[in-house]
């Protein structure tokens, strides 16, 4: 690491989401803004800001529920409007005054609910 690099020295490398609908879940991740790295029938990998990779794993059945991760975007209202315009049916934006943020949720094709947060990055290099 460069001595002038002010970023934290660690980051989240991978998050995993199981799906019983690989093609639909993979297309959804691209639609919401993830970059495809590898698309396969049993494993697909999508890159997010900061270099974190979402690994989609095909499985025969899942129990839908809250995704084991959440997402953060710079402009929550613009992201919400984009999701509406794409017909993705996001929940209404809700304030979270206890943490000074806003959120909405979106259900991906396999049934997992992903929460989107307004940005809470420190403003320092990340």
N, C-alpha and C positions, 0 to 999 in steps of 0.2 A: 504494500500500500504506500502510495506517495506521501511524503511527510506533510504536504500541503493539503491533502485530502481531508476535508472536515466531516465527511459522512461517518455515521456509526460503523463500527467494524463488523457488525453482524446484521443479518437480515433473515427473513423467512425464505427458505429455499423452495419448499413444496407444500401445497395443501392438496388433499385428496377428496374426491367426491365420487361415490359409486353411483352408477346409473344402469337402468335396465333399458334405456333408449339412447344408445351411444350416438347415432347420427343426429337425432333431434337435440340432445344435450350439447353436442359439439357445435352444431350450427348456432344454438342459443348463445354459447360463450363467445363466439365470434361476433354475433349481432350486438351483444352488450359491450364489445370493445376489447376483447382479449385477442392476442396475436397467436395464430396457429404455429406451433413448432413441429408437431407430429400428429397426424391423424391415422389411427389404426382401428381395426375392428374390436379389439379388446382393451386397448390403452390409447388415449389421446392426451396430448400435452399442449397447454395454452399458456402464453406468457402475459404477465401483468406488469404494470409500472413497478419499477424497483427490481425487476428481474425475478420476482416470485413466479413459480410455475404452478398452475392448476393441473393436476393429473386426474383425468377422468378414467375410471375403471369400469368396464362392462361386467355386470353380474346378472344372474338370472332373475333375481327379485331384490327389491329394496323396501325399506320402510321409510316412506317420505316423512320429512320433518324439517326442522331448522337445519340449514347447511352448517357444517362445522367451521365456518369462517364467515366473515362479513367483508364488504367492499367499501372503499372510500373513494369519493370523486371530488374534483375541484368545484364543480358547479352542480349541486344536487338538483336544483330546479330545472336546469337545462337537460340533465340526464333523465329526470322524471318525464319531462315533456317529450323527449326523444323516445322513451319507452312507450308512452301513450301513442305517439304517432306511428310506431311500429306495431301497434296492437298487442303489446305484451301484458297489458292489464296490471300495472303497478298499483299498490295500495296508495291511499292518499299520503301526502307528506305530513309527518307529525313532528312537533317540536319535542326535543328532549332537554328541557331547561336544566336538569340536574347535571348535565355534561356539556351544556351550551352547544348543542348540535341539533340537526334535524335528520330524520330517517324516513325511508320507505322500504317496502318489501316487494319482492317479485318472485313468483313461483317458476322454477325452470321445468322443462318438459317431464322429467322423472318425478316431479312432485316436491323437490326440496325448496324451501323458502330461503331466499338470499336477502339479507338486509344490506341496504346501501346507506352509508353515513355521509354527511357533509364533511369536508376536509377538516382534519384536526392536526395536520402536520405542523411542526414547530416554526416553520419558516426558515430553518437552517437547512443546509444541504442534506438530502437523504438519498 
